[in-house]
Amino acid sequence: MAEALNGTFKAELVTLHGPWRTRRQLEIAILEWIDWYNHRRLHGEIGDIPPDEHETLWYRQQDPALRAGNP
């Protein structure tokens, strides 16, 4: 699984958007990619919604108070 993520990382960030002039630029690009990957990308295995949204929906299904709309 880690190899698959590493391949995705290389293909989507390094190959498409590199090279960077400084280490700082690279660090910022990596953090931005991780944020996008975890929070905004559409994931086909979970209904083409972002993973963050899927997690929120899952927790709402687990807690009856959240299902009623009470945070």
N, C-alpha and C positions, 0 to 999 in steps of 0.2 A: 504494500500500500504506500509506503514511504517513497518507493521508486517511482510509482505513478504520479504522486504529488510533485516530486522533484522534476519529472519530465514535463509536467504541466507548467510548473514554475519557469523552467528554462524556455519552453516554447512561447509562453504568453508574455513573460516579462523580459527576460534577457535577450532573446532573439529579436523580438518585435520592437523593443524600446531602448536597447543598449546601443553603444557603450556609453558609460558615464565618465565625466572628466575627473570627478573627485569621489573619494570614499563616502563622504557625506551625501552626495547626490544619490549614490547607489543605496545607501541605508534608507533614505527617504522613499525611494522608489520601491524598495522591498516592503517597508511598512505600509505604504499605500496599497500595494498588491495584496498583502495579507488581509487588510481591512476589506478590500473589495471581495476577495475570495470568501471570507467568512460572513459578510453581512449583506452584499448586494448582488452577487452573481445569481443567475437563475439556474436552478438545479433540476435536471430532468427527472431524476429518481424520486423527487418529492413534490411533483406536480408543477414544475416550472415556476417555483417561488424561491426567494432567497432563503438560505439556511436560517438566518436570524428570525425571519417571519415564521418559518416552520416550527422552530423551537418555541416561540411565543404561543402559537396555536396548540402545540402539544401540551404545554403547561396549563393552558386554559382548560383543556379537556380533562386534565388530572385533578383540578381543584374546582369543586362546585361553586365556591364564592367567586372565582374568576369568570366562570361561565355566565354567571348572572350579571356580569359587568361591574362588579365591585373589586377595585384594585387592592 
